[in-house]
């Protein structure tokens, strides 16, 4: 089965109705999505106003909280940026933890749970969610999940002193007031037509960006293509703007229950079956192509998909003409339990790079009168 890149562009997705330049013949269906969108938008506005003016909005008084979130659904680079930020703070000698909502895990909606205490993950992906377990595989600090993020922060503090906590997907968590509020925007995906769900990709109106201290514009396109409209860019520019790139760092090889990095050029000239269960796999496939992989096929599953034995059998069958299966790290934490041939299953490990803005961002985070990090600046 040969890989056809045009097939990806033609996939039937609701995103096709979220384009800012929607063709006229799609307007009738899009208009049918606007009433629930208006209701959802109004509900989010009321929720935001209520939380903003309600007494008792809480802070984590003894630790600095940096929230990383987004304005749209899926595929923004939020989790890679969370890891990037936590790791550079850790590299400065700071004591750093990560708190996640545990999306997709059975324990994510309950009381605080420890995912990792700087060793192997304590919870499985179906308990903690794939993103939390994936971060635990790569991060040398403690990670916790909870429906109430402050409870998760207190759980991490009970393990020992902390300087900072990076809150993954915290922008819509309005009951906890972070010290620094960062919004990640993927430049290639943009903000669509600017409408909230389901008529558009927005979680809330663009004006919500005013709650942020800064906007992180992430790009995976070496050619600098941007899907942001001038009006959207103007709105985002009301906040501090930092820019970065998402790039493939290495491959991660699954080998007898452990992960180890192997050079990215291992993939060059190899026949690869690509498997992904993420919001938008187009950037993933393009990175494989740029690494000179020969894609023999693509298997796509829904975001946060839980793989079954039948899925493993299908992947194995379609991979018979391939030299290797390459997936994402978020998928690898769920696929590694299946008996793939040794040395056959890999994941593409991504990293965020910031050049000129790297030091500016750290200065904003480390500085400040009430910052527990000020002594480390």
C-alpha positions as CSV (number, residue, x, y, z in Angstrom):
1,X,0.0,0.0,0.0
2,X,1.8,3.1,-1.2
3,X,1.5,6.4,0.7
4,X,-0.6,9.0,-1.0
5,X,-0.1,12.5,0.6
6,X,-3.1,13.8,-1.2
7,X,-5.3,11.4,0.7
8,X,-4.4,13.2,3.9
9,X,-5.5,16.5,2.6
10,X,-8.8,15.1,1.4
11,X,-9.8,13.4,4.7
12,X,-13.3,13.9,5.8
13,X,-13.0,16.0,9.0
14,X,-15.1,18.6,10.7
15,X,-12.0,20.8,10.3
16,X,-13.0,21.2,6.6
17,X,-15.8,23.4,7.8
18,X,-13.5,25.5,10.0
19,X,-11.5,27.1,7.3
20,X,-11.5,30.9,7.2
21,X,-12.1,30.8,3.4
22,X,-14.9,28.2,3.4
23,X,-16.3,27.6,-0.1
24,X,-19.9,28.8,-0.6
25,X,-21.3,25.3,-1.2
26,X,-20.3,24.3,2.4
27,X,-22.0,27.3,4.0
28,X,-25.4,25.5,4.6
29,X,-23.8,22.7,6.8
30,X,-21.6,25.2,8.6
31,X,-24.6,27.5,9.3
32,X,-26.3,24.5,11.0
33,X,-23.3,24.3,13.4
34,X,-23.6,28.0,14.5
35,X,-26.6,27.8,17.0
36,X,-24.8,25.3,19.3
37,X,-21.6,27.2,18.8
38,X,-23.3,30.4,20.0
39,X,-24.7,28.6,23.0
40,X,-21.3,27.1,23.9
41,X,-19.6,30.5,23.5
42,X,-22.1,32.2,25.8
43,X,-21.7,29.4,28.4
44,X,-17.9,29.8,28.3
45,X,-18.2,33.6,28.7
46,X,-20.5,33.2,31.7
47,X,-18.2,30.6,33.2
48,X,-15.2,32.9,32.7
49,X,-16.9,35.9,34.2
50,X,-18.2,33.9,37.2
51,X,-14.8,32.4,38.0
52,X,-13.1,35.8,37.5
53,X,-15.2,37.6,40.1
54,X,-15.9,34.8,42.5
55,X,-14.2,35.1,45.8
56,X,-11.7,32.5,46.8
57,X,-9.9,32.0,43.6
58,X,-6.8,30.1,44.7
59,X,-3.1,30.4,44.2
60,X,-0.4,27.9,45.1
61,X,1.3,30.2,47.5
62,X,4.6,28.3,48.1
63,X,5.4,27.3,44.5
64,X,5.4,29.2,41.2
65,X,2.8,27.9,38.8
66,X,3.4,28.3,35.0
67,X,0.3,27.3,33.0
68,X,0.6,26.1,29.4
69,X,-2.6,26.0,27.4
70,X,-4.2,26.7,24.1
71,X,-7.2,28.4,22.5
72,X,-8.1,25.6,20.1
73,X,-8.6,21.9,20.1
74,X,-5.7,19.5,19.4
75,X,-2.4,19.6,17.6
76,X,-1.0,22.8,18.9
77,X,2.3,21.5,20.4
78,X,1.2,22.3,23.9
79,X,2.6,19.0,25.5
80,X,6.0,19.3,23.7
81,X,6.2,22.9,24.9
82,X,5.3,21.8,28.5
83,X,8.1,19.3,28.5
84,X,10.5,21.9,26.9
85,X,9.7,24.4,29.6
86,X,9.9,22.0,32.5
87,X,13.2,20.6,31.3
88,X,15.0,23.9,30.8
89,X,13.9,25.0,34.3
90,X,15.2,21.7,35.6
91,X,18.5,22.3,33.8
92,X,18.9,25.5,35.7
93,X,19.0,23.6,38.9
94,X,15.4,24.2,39.9
95,X,13.1,21.7,41.5
96,X,10.3,21.3,39.0
97,X,7.1,19.2,38.7
98,X,4.4,18.8,36.1
99,X,0.7,18.7,36.7
100,X,-1.6,17.3,34.0
101,X,-5.3,16.8,33.8
102,X,-4.9,13.2,32.8
103,X,-7.2,13.4,29.8
104,X,-8.4,10.0,28.7
105,X,-7.3,8.2,31.8
106,X,-9.7,6.6,34.3
107,X,-8.1,8.4,37.2
108,X,-7.9,11.8,35.6
109,X,-11.3,12.9,36.9
110,X,-10.7,11.9,40.5
111,X,-8.4,12.7,43.4
112,X,-4.7,13.6,42.9
113,X,-2.6,10.7,41.6
114,X,1.2,10.4,41.3
115,X,2.1,9.4,37.7
116,X,5.9,9.5,38.3
117,X,8.3,10.3,41.1
118,X,11.3,10.7,38.8
119,X,11.5,7.0,38.0
120,X,9.3,4.8,35.8
121,X,5.6,5.7,35.5
122,X,3.5,4.4,38.3
123,X,0.2,4.5,36.2
124,X,-0.7,3.1,32.9
125,X,-2.0,5.2,30.0
126,X,-5.5,4.0,30.5
127,X,-5.3,5.3,34.1
128,X,-3.3,8.5,33.8
129,X,-3.9,9.3,30.1
130,X,-1.3,8.9,27.3
131,X,0.1,12.4,27.5
132,X,0.9,12.2,31.2
133,X,2.6,8.8,30.8
134,X,4.5,10.0,27.7
135,X,5.9,13.0,29.7
136,X,6.9,10.7,32.5
137,X,9.0,8.7,30.1
138,X,11.0,11.8,29.2
139,X,11.0,14.0,32.2
140,X,13.2,13.6,35.3
141,X,10.9,15.3,37.7
142,X,7.6,14.3,39.4
143,X,4.3,14.3,37.6
144,X,0.8,14.2,39.0
145,X,-2.8,14.3,37.7
146,X,-6.0,15.5,39.3
147,X,-9.3,17.0,38.4
148,X,-8.5,19.7,40.9
149,X,-5.0,20.9,39.9
150,X,-4.3,22.5,43.3
151,X,-4.7,19.1,44.9
152,X,-2.1,17.7,42.4
153,X,0.3,20.5,43.2
154,X,0.0,19.8,46.9
155,X,0.6,16.1,46.2
156,X,3.9,17.0,44.5
157,X,4.9,19.3,47.3
158,X,4.4,16.4,49.8
159,X,7.2,14.6,48.0
160,X,9.7,17.4,48.8
161,X,10.4,21.1,48.2
162,X,9.5,22.5,44.8
163,X,10.4,25.7,43.1
164,X,7.9,25.5,40.2
165,X,5.1,23.5,38.7
166,X,4.3,23.5,35.0
167,X,0.6,23.1,34.5
168,X,-0.2,21.2,31.3
169,X,-3.4,22.3,29.6
170,X,-4.3,24.9,32.3
171,X,-5.6,27.9,30.4
172,X,-9.3,26.9,30.9
173,X,-8.7,25.8,34.5
174,X,-10.1,29.1,35.9
175,X,-10.4,28.1,39.6
176,X,-6.6,28.1,40.0
177,X,-4.7,31.4,39.3
178,X,-1.3,30.7,37.9
179,X,1.7,33.0,38.2
180,X,2.4,32.9,34.5
181,X,-0.2,32.1,31.9
182,X,1.1,31.0,28.5
183,X,-1.0,30.2,25.4
184,X,0.5,28.0,22.7
185,X,-0.7,28.6,19.1
186,X,0.4,26.4,16.2
187,X,1.2,28.7,13.3
188,X,0.3,26.2,10.5
189,X,-3.0,25.2,12.0
190,X,-3.9,28.7,13.1
191,X,-7.2,29.5,14.7
192,X,-9.4,28.5,11.8
193,X,-12.4,30.7,11.3
194,X,-12.3,32.0,14.8
195,X,-15.6,30.4,15.9
196,X,-15.9,28.2,19.0
197,X,-16.9,24.6,18.9
198,X,-18.6,23.0,16.9
199,X,-18.7,25.7,14.2
200,X,-14.9,26.3,14.6
201,X,-11.9,25.0,16.5
202,X,-11.9,27.5,19.3
203,X,-12.3,26.4,22.9
204,X,-13.4,30.0,23.7
205,X,-13.4,33.3,22.0
206,X,-10.2,34.9,20.8
207,X,-10.7,37.7,23.4
208,X,-9.8,35.1,26.1
209,X,-6.2,35.6,25.1
210,X,-6.2,38.7,27.3
211,X,-6.0,36.4,30.3
212,X,-2.6,35.2,29.0
213,X,0.8,36.8,30.0
214,X,2.3,35.7,26.7
215,X,1.6,33.8,23.4
216,X,4.0,31.1,22.2
217,X,3.9,30.8,18.4
218,X,5.1,27.3,17.4
219,X,5.9,26.3,13.8
220,X,6.9,23.0,12.3
221,X,7.1,24.4,8.7
222,X,10.6,25.4,7.6
223,X,9.0,27.5,4.9
224,X,7.3,29.8,7.4
225,X,3.7,29.1,6.2
226,X,1.1,30.7,8.6
227,X,-2.6,30.0,8.7
228,X,-3.2,33.0,11.1
229,X,-5.2,35.8,9.6
230,X,-4.0,39.4,10.0
231,X,-6.9,40.1,12.4
232,X,-6.0,37.1,14.5
233,X,-2.4,38.0,14.6
234,X,-3.4,41.5,15.7
235,X,-5.4,40.1,18.6
236,X,-2.6,37.8,19.7
237,X,-0.1,40.6,19.6
238,X,-1.9,42.3,22.5
239,X,0.2,39.9,24.6
240,X,3.9,39.3,24.6
241,X,4.9,37.1,21.6
242,X,7.5,34.4,21.7
243,X,8.3,32.2,18.8
244,X,9.7,28.6,18.6
245,X,10.0,25.6,16.3
246,X,9.0,22.0,16.7
247,X,11.6,19.7,15.2
248,X,12.3,16.0,15.3
249,X,15.1,15.3,17.7
250,X,15.7,11.5,17.5
251,X,13.9,8.2,17.1
252,X,13.0,6.3,20.3
253,X,13.3,2.6,20.0
254,X,11.1,0.3,22.0
255,X,13.3,-2.6,23.1
256,X,12.2,-5.2,25.7
257,X,10.1,-2.7,27.8
258,X,12.6,0.1,27.7
259,X,13.0,3.2,25.5
260,X,16.3,4.3,24.1
261,X,17.1,7.1,21.7
262,X,18.7,6.2,18.3
263,X,19.8,8.7,15.7
264,X,17.2,10.3,13.5
265,X,19.1,9.3,10.3
266,X,18.4,5.7,11.1
267,X,15.1,6.3,9.2
268,X,16.7,7.6,6.0
269,X,16.0,5.3,3.0
270,X,14.0,2.9,5.2
271,X,10.5,1.6,4.3
272,X,8.2,2.9,7.1
273,X,4.6,2.2,8.1
274,X,3.5,5.4,10.0
275,X,0.9,4.9,12.8
276,X,-0.7,7.8,14.6
277,X,-3.6,8.5,17.0
278,X,-3.3,12.3,17.3
279,X,-5.4,15.3,16.4
280,X,-3.6,16.1,13.2
281,X,-1.0,13.8,11.8
282,X,0.0,15.9,8.8
283,X,3.1,17.5,10.5
284,X,4.2,14.0,11.7
285,X,4.1,12.6,8.2
286,X,5.9,15.6,6.8
287,X,8.7,15.2,9.4
288,X,9.1,11.5,8.4
289,X,9.3,12.5,4.7
290,X,11.8,15.2,5.4
291,X,13.9,12.6,7.3
292,X,14.0,10.7,4.0
293,X,11.8,7.9,5.1
294,X,9.9,5.9,2.4
295,X,6.4,5.8,3.7
296,X,4.8,2.5,2.6
297,X,1.5,3.3,4.3
298,X,-0.3,5.3,6.9
299,X,-2.6,4.1,9.6
300,X,-4.6,6.9,11.4
301,X,-6.7,6.5,14.5
302,X,-8.6,9.0,16.6
303,X,-6.8,11.3,19.0
304,X,-6.0,9.5,22.4
305,X,-7.0,6.2,20.8
306,X,-6.7,3.1,22.9
307,X,-5.2,0.3,20.8
308,X,-6.6,-3.2,20.8
309,X,-5.2,-6.6,19.9
310,X,-7.0,-6.4,16.6
311,X,-5.3,-3.1,15.9
312,X,-1.9,-4.7,16.6
313,X,-2.7,-7.5,14.2
314,X,-3.7,-5.0,11.5
315,X,-0.5,-3.0,12.0
316,X,1.6,-6.1,11.9
317,X,-0.1,-7.3,8.7
318,X,0.3,-4.0,6.9
319,X,3.9,-3.7,8.1
320,X,5.0,-6.8,6.3
321,X,6.4,-4.8,3.5
322,X,8.0,-2.2,5.8
323,X,11.4,-2.2,7.6
324,X,10.0,-0.5,10.7
325,X,6.9,1.0,12.3
326,X,7.2,4.6,13.4
327,X,4.6,6.2,15.6
328,X,4.4,9.2,18.0
329,X,5.6,9.0,21.6
330,X,2.0,9.5,22.8
331,X,1.0,6.3,20.8
332,X,4.1,4.4,21.8
333,X,3.1,4.3,25.4
334,X,0.0,2.4,24.3
335,X,1.6,0.2,21.6
336,X,4.6,-1.0,23.5
337,X,2.6,-3.6,25.4
338,X,2.0,-5.6,22.2
339,X,4.6,-8.2,21.1
340,X,6.2,-6.4,18.1
341,X,9.3,-7.9,16.7
342,X,12.3,-6.6,18.6
343,X,13.8,-3.5,17.1
344,X,10.8,-3.0,14.8
345,X,8.7,-0.3,16.7
346,X,10.0,3.3,17.0
347,X,8.6,6.7,17.9
348,X,9.6,10.1,16.6
349,X,10.8,12.2,19.5
350,X,10.1,15.9,19.0
351,X,11.7,18.9,20.7
352,X,11.0,22.6,20.9
353,X,13.7,25.1,19.8
354,X,13.8,28.7,20.7
355,X,16.7,30.9,19.7
356,X,16.5,34.7,20.5
357,X,13.3,34.3,22.6
358,X,14.7,31.5,24.8
359,X,16.4,33.9,27.3
360,X,13.5,36.4,27.1
361,X,11.0,33.8,28.1
362,X,13.1,32.5,31.0
363,X,13.6,36.1,32.3
364,X,9.8,36.6,32.3
365,X,9.3,33.3,34.2
366,X,12.1,33.6,36.7
367,X,11.7,37.3,37.4
368,X,8.9,38.9,39.5
369,X,8.5,40.0,43.1
370,X,6.6,36.9,44.4
371,X,8.6,34.4,42.3
372,X,10.1,31.6,44.3
373,X,12.5,31.4,41.4
374,X,14.0,34.9,41.8
375,X,16.9,33.6,43.9
376,X,17.8,31.3,41.0
377,X,17.7,33.9,38.3
